[in-house]
Amino acid sequence: MGIYKSAILKTLTVVLVLSVIGFSTVGNSGVSWDELTGILSVRQNIEVITKGKPIEGIFQYDGTVFNVAAEAVYQARRKLRQILFKADVEADLTSEQILRKKFEAKHAFTFFTSLLCYLAVAALVGTICGMQYAWFGALNLAFFPRFWGDSFFNFKDVPFATFFTISTLASAYLVNEYLKNDRVHVGFNRLTGLSVLYGILMGILTGVRAGGFVIITYIAIGYVILQLGNSWNTIRHEKRRLIKIFFNFFSFYILIVIVWFITTTICYPSSWSNPIVWFIGMIKALSSYAWGITGSIFFNGQYISGLMIPRSYIPVWFTITTPVIFQVAFFLGLLLLYRRYSNLSNLQKATVILTLLQIFLLPSLIIIRRSVIYDGIRHVLFILPGVCVIASVALIWIYELLNKKSLKIFVVMILLGIFVQICWEMVQLHPYEYIYFNSVVGGLRRASTLYEVEYWGLSMREATEWVNQHGNKPASILIGGPAHSVSVFADPDIKLFTFEFRNNNPDRPIPSYLARSLPADLPKSFYYIAIRSGSDRYDQELLSCPLVHAVKRKDVPLAVVRYCSQ
């Protein structure tokens, strides 16, 4: 018991330190492309319920759980302040100022959600290696710059990665319960209750992101693999018993699926009128995402159509954006797990199998099907916690194999030096840790000539604040990126303009950046703010305007400010 108390205390200390660092810096983030849709989706889903107004197109499949939870936290905080100050402190704010406060509240809630992932990773590492090492897993995840950087604003992929990792942990423990209680049937018992709770968890995961429906199969795959592995030597003599065991498990699995489907339906008001049709439509929409028709990505120094993304896309992005130490440790971890697998308990085996499924299964399907994917590793961000688990296991077991104290100290010092280097790199990039590239690709400078760097648009805030402080007044800004990423930070007296988009051929849509024109009422003198995303394709017609400021990290421009005058 003393070991567990110490382990929990160490893990909570690590998470507390990360909390202090994160919550003290969360206000430094700008606003990304997708965040406005997340805010608006809450109102859209309320209108589905109250007015029966349908949500257009693929937006009806946007996850609701996290958006609604974040809005509820914001409204609760606002109500609490009204009670404490006996007045609505936001009553005199403009719509843009209120929107900014919503973004800020959502950023804090996103980071809070990411902390649950650190705890889940700690629990997974503790299950495999012993709870005394759980803290090490939580610590390691903080040194994955892409995960840490996204944790402050990425309201889609970070919560999904968190609940995916929690589901991996829950799946492993539930599989172990099924193995121990293979004679227990569905009824009024503990195992049935756990199955119902698991179905609710999977429904919430799907409610965070619709693509989570695939993960409902993971527990069945994990159970079958482990049960067959345990029964392989006796399968010839106990076929009938094995059939009964599997039949019994799948009765529980059917219960899980039913509860999952009900929970998922509750999470998506758009599905209430006809859940089956909605679900089929969701699968079709996600499997043929329209972005691939008009979108393009900057990959390996050239632009590629969204329909022609190479199968190497995910492996390459993982290789160039994950710290090398964790890549090496990950592959060593796979080798060590293979060698030690037979000596693990059923719970440990289940944890390993489910973690590997989290890392490999869904990305493999994306690669095989050549599904539409873009913006680096963001769509498969959920693999990083799993990679962290396996890498942590490798580092722990290697440390345990060292029989000399001096050798252990030497290895710890090397590891500490590597962590300090990664930490310093993250400090230099802050608050854009998500643009981290490792030495495999030559760091950020080299990568900026080959791959997309600042695709989120958060650097638009820093560019806007420069115009606020240094721009000629009265100032006008033409926005070359997400408009809300500028509008919520611009001074009230600054006039904002966006490009006008035209498409003369509706039957053949073309990328918006090729079909835009300057607004008719744009003043003769204005500032142009644009993000950099691999090249100058976003502002070809404005390159002649003098560059007056650039938001940079490591001498790489992330956003630029040009002053145009006629």
N, C-alpha and C positions, 0 to 999 in steps of 0.2 A: 504493500500500500504506500509505503514511503517513497518508493521509486516512481510510482504513478503521480503522486502529489508533486514531486520534484520535476517530473517531466512536464506536467501540465503548467506548473509555474514558469518553467523556462520557455515553453511555447507561448504562453500568454505574454510574457515579457517581450519576446521578439515581436509579436503582433502589436503590442502596445507601443513599442518604439516606432514601428512602421506607421502606426496610426498617428502618432505625434508628427512625424515627418510629413506624411501625406496630407493630413487636415490643415497643417500650417502652410502648405504650398498649393493646395487645390485651387485657391483663388487666382493663381497665376495663369491658368489655362484660358485660351480663347474658346471660340465656338466652332464646331465642325459642320461640314456639309449637311449631315443627316439629322442634326439635333432638332431643327424646327419641325420636321415631320413627326418626330417623337412627341413633341409638345402638342402638336395639333391632333395627333391620333386619339388623345384622350377625349377631346371634344367631339371628334367624329364618331367614336364609339358610343358616347352618351347620346348623340343624335340618332344613332341606330336604334337605341333602346327607347328613347322618348318620342321620337318623331317618325321612326321607321325609314329614315333616310339612308340609303345604301352607301357604302364606301366604294369609291371607284377603283377598278382594276386590281392590281397586285397589292395595293395598300390595305385591302381588307384582310390580308394575311400577315400584316405586320404584328409582331408580338405586342400583347396588351399588358401583361402582368407587370413588367418593370415600369412601363410608362405610367400606368395607373397608380402603382405603389409610390413612385417618385412624386407624382402630382398630389397624392394624399398626404405625403410627408410635408410638402410645401404648404398645402392648405392648413394642415394641423399647426405647423410652425407659425403661420400668419395669424391663425385664430388665437394661439397662445400669446402672441405679442399684443394682440388687441385686448386680451384679458388683463395682461400685466400692465400695459400702458393706458388702458381704458380709452383707446382710440385706434383707428386703423392707420398705422404708420405708413401704409402704402397708398393711401387714398389720393394723395396729391401727385403721385408719380405718373409719368407718361406711359403709354403702352409699351414703348421700347424699354423703358427702365424696369417695368414689371417683368417683361420678357427676359431681361438680363438676370433679374433675381431668380426667375424660374430656372434658367440655365445654371446659375451658380448653385442653387439648391440641388439640382439634379446631378451636378458634378460631384458634390459631396456625397450624395446617396450612392452614386456609381462607385466611388472609392470605398465607401463602407461595404458595399456588396463584394468588392474584390477581396476585402479582408476575410470574408467567409471562405474564399478559395484558399487563402494561406492556411487557414485552420484545417480545411479538408486535405490539403497536401500534407500537412503535418501528421494528420491521422493516418493517411495512407502509408507514409514513410514509417511511422511508428508501428503500424500493423505488420509490416514486412521485416523491419530491423529491430524492433523493440521500442517501446514508448520513450525510453531515455534519449532516443535520437530524433524524436518527432520535431523538435525545435529547429533542427538543421534543415529539414525540408522546407519549412516556412521561410527561413532565412534565405535559402538558395533561390526561391521564386522571386524574391525582391531584386535579384541580380539578373533577371531576364528583362532587359530594358524595354523591349517591345510590350511585354505584359504590364510592366509598371507604368509606362507612358500612356497606354490606352486606358488605364484604370481610372483616369480623371475625367474622361468625357465619352468614351465609347460605350453608349448605353445599350448597344445590341450585343456585341461580341463578348464583352467582359462579363455581364450577368449570365450569358449563356455558358461561358467557360466555367463560371463559378458553380452553377447548378448542374452542369455536366459532371464536374469533378465530385460534387456532393453525391450525385446519382451513382457514380462509379464506386464511391465508398459504401453507399447504402446497398448497392447491388452485390458487392462482395460479401457483406455481412448477411444479407438475406439468402444468398446462395448457400452460404455455410449453414444457415438455419434449416434450409430445405434438406441438405445432406444429412444433418443430424436427426431430423424428424421426418424421415421418408415414409413413415407409417401414419402420420397425422393427415387427416383429410380436411377439406374445406368445411368450416362450421364455426361454432362459437368458441374459438380458441385463439391463443396468442399468435400463432402463425398466420391465421386468417386476418387478424387485425394488422399485423405487420405488412401483409400483402396489400391490404386496402390503403394503408399509409404510403406504401411505395407507389401504388397507382396514382395517388394524389400528387406525389412528388414528380412523377413523370409527366402528369398533366400540366403542372406548373412549369416544368422545363419546356414543354411544347408551347405553353403560353408565353414564355419569354421569347422564343423564336420558333416559328412553325416547323422548321426543318428538324426540330428535336423529336418528331414522331419516329424517326428511324431508330432512335436510341432505345425505344421500347423493346427492341429485339435483342439488345445486348445481354440482358440477364438470362434470356433463354439460351443464347449461344454459350455464355459462360458456364451455365449449369450443365448443358449437354457435354461440353468438352471435359469438364471436371468429373462428371459422373461416369462417362465412358472411360476416362483415364483411370479412375479408381476401380472400375469393374472389368477392365480389359482381360485380366487373367482368369476371371471366373465367368465370363460372358457365355461360354459354351454350355456351362452347367446350370446357369441361372437365368436363362433367357426369359422365362415367364415372369420371374420376380422382377427382372429389370424392366420388362414392359409395364408391369404394374406400377413400378416406381416412377417411370416417365409419365405414365397416364395420370398418376396422382399429382405430379409436378405441374403438368399442363392444365389441370383443373384449377390450380392456383394461378397459373399464368393467364388463363382466360379471365379470371376474376380481376387480375391486374389490368388487363386490356380494357375491360368494361369500365372500371373505375377511371382509368386514364382517359378513355374516350369521353366520359361524362364530364370530367374535370376540364379537359381541353375545350369541349363545347361551351362550358360556362365561361371560359376565358375569352372566347371570341364571339361577341354579340352578332357578328355578321353571319355566323353559322346557325343561329337559333331557329331560323325558319325551316332549314333543311340541312342538318348536319352532314348527312352522307354525301349529298351533292357538293356541299361546300368543301368537304374533305377531299373529294376526287378532284375538284377544281384547284385546290391548293397544291396537290401533288403535280398536276399538269403545269401550273404556273411556276412552281419552283424548279421544275425539270427543264423548262424552256424559257428562262428569264429573258425578257425583251431587251435588256441592256446590251446583250451580246450583239444585237443587230446593228446598233448605232455606235456603241462604245468602242474604244481602243485603249490599249495599254502600252506603256513604254517599258520594254523588256529587252535586256541585253543590247541596248543601244539603238533599238529601232521600234517603230510603232507597229503593233499587231492588232488585227481585228479581234473583237471580243469573241467571235466565232472560231478563231484560229489559235486560241491560246495553247501553247505547247504543253505536253504532259510533264515536262520538267519544271513547270512554273512553281509548284509548291515545294519540291525538293530544293530547287535553287534558292528560293526565298528563305527557306529554313536554314540552309547552309550559310547564307551571307548575313543573316540578321540575328542568329543565336550565338552567344559567346562561345568561343572555341572550346573552352574548358568543359562546358556542359555537353557539347557535341561528343567530345572524346569520352567523357564519363558515361554518356548515354549508351554508346556502343559497347563500352566495357561492361556496363550494367546488363545489357542483353546477353553478353557472353557469360557473365557470372550467374545470372538467373537460370540460364540453360544448364549450367553445371550443377547448381544447387537445388534445382526445382524439386527433385525427388525427395529432398530432405525437408521441404517446407510442409507446414500444416495445411489442412484444407482451406482455412481462412486465408492464409498467406498465398496459397495457390490461386484462390479466387480473386484476391486483390491484384495479383500479377496479371492474370488473364484479363480482367476487366480494365485495368490500366492500359494494357497493350491494345485492347480493342478501342479504347478512347483515342489512342495515338494513331492507330493505323487504319481502322476499318472505313470510317467516313472519308478521310482523305484519299484512300485507295479507290473508293467508288467515284469520287470527283475526278481523279486522274484517269481512270479507265473510261468514264463516260465523257471526259473532256468538258465538264460542266463549266458554265460561265463563272469566272472568278477574277477578281481584280483587287487593286489597293493592297498589294503585297500579301502579307500573311494574315490579314485581319479576319478573313472568313474561316480560317482554321486556327484561330488563336487558342481554341480549346485544347489543342495538342500540347501546348507549352506546360501546363500544370502536370500532365502525364509524363512528359519528357523530364521535367524537374524531379518527379518521384523516382524514376529509374536512375537518373544521374546521381541523385542523392544516395540511393541505395548502393551504387557502385563506390562512391567516395567513402561511405561508412564502412563497407566491407573491406575495402583496400586498407583503410586505416586500422581495422581490427587485425588484419593479416600481418601488420608490421610488429615484430616482436621486440624491437629495441626502442626505448623511450626517446633516445636522441634522434632516431630516424622518424619517429612520429612527430616530434617537434619540428624537424626539418620540413616534412610534408605540410604540416599545418602552416608554417611560415610562408611557404610557396603559395599555398592556396589563399592565404590572407593577402599576399602581395597581388595576386590576380584579382581578388575581389576589390581591393583598393583601386586598381587600375580601371576596372569596370565602373566603380562608383564615381571616380573622377570624370570618366567619359560621360556619364549620365548627368553630372553636375554641369559640365560644359554645354550639354545639349538642352538642359532644362529651359522651358517646360515642354520641350519637343523630344523627349526621350524615345518616342516612337520612330524617330528617324535614324536610330542606331544601326550602324553597319560594322561588321567585324573586320579583322585583318585579312580574312580569306579573300575579300573583294577589294581590299586596299583602303578600308575605312570609308567615311562619309564622302570625302572629296572625290575619290575614284568612283564610288557608287553613283554619285549624282550625275555622272556622264553616261551611265548605263541603265539606271533604273529610276522609277518614280520615287521621289523623296518626300515632298510635302504635299500629299494628296488630300489631307484632312481639312486644310484651310485655317488652322488655329493661329498661324502666324499673321493672319489678316488683322488680328487685334493689335499687335505691336505696331504694324504699319499705320493703322488708323490712329493710334495714340500719338504717333509721331506727327501726323497732320494736325491733330488737336493742339499740339504744343508748338509746332514750328511752321504750320501752314499760313499762307497769306489769307487774311480775312477780308471779306467773307469768302469762305472756301466751298468748293464743289468737288465731289468725289465720284468718279466713274468706277464701278466695282467690277473687277474681273475675277469673280469667284462667288462663293456663297454670300448673298446680300446681307443675310442676318448676322454673318460673322463680322460685318462692319457696322451695321446700323445700331446694334446694341451698345457699341463702344464709342460711336461718333458723338461729338458735341452737338447739342440740339440745334445750334445755328448753322450747321453744315448741311448743305443740300446734297442728297445722294441720288445717283443715277445708275441704272443698269442697262445692259445691252438689250436691244430689240431683236427678237428671233423670228426668222421667217423660213418657211419651208414651202417652196413652190410646187413640190411634187409629193403629195401626201402618200402616194403608193410606195414611195421609196424614201423613207426618212433618212436624213444624214446627220452626222454629229453636230450638235448645237454650236460648237465653237467655229464651225465652218459656215453656219447659216445665220450669223448675227450681224447686226449693223449698229452704228452709233445712234443713240436716241436723238430725236429731232430737236428737242428743247435743251440739249446740252450746251452750256455756256462756252464762249470762245476760250476761256482759260479754266482749266480744271486739273485736279490731281487724279492720276490713274493708279489704283491699287490692284495688284494681281498676285496670285500665288505662282510659285515656280513648281512645275511638276515634270521635271525631266528635260524640258526644252522651252523655247520661246513660242510655242504654238498658240498660246492663249492671247498673245497681244502683237501679232505680226504687224497690224496696221498702225500700232502706236509705238513701235520701237524707235522711231525718230524723235520722240519726246525725251528730253533730258532726264536721266536718272538722278533723283535727288536724295533717295534713301533706299537702303536695302536691309531687310531683316536677315541676319546671317548667323550661322553657327559653323564654326571651323572654316570660315571664309566661303561657305556655300550659301548662296542666296535662297531663302525660303519664300519671301514675299518682297515685292519691289514697289516703290512709289516713284511715279514719273510725273513731271509737271508739263502739261501741254498748253500752249498758248498760240493764238493765231494773230 
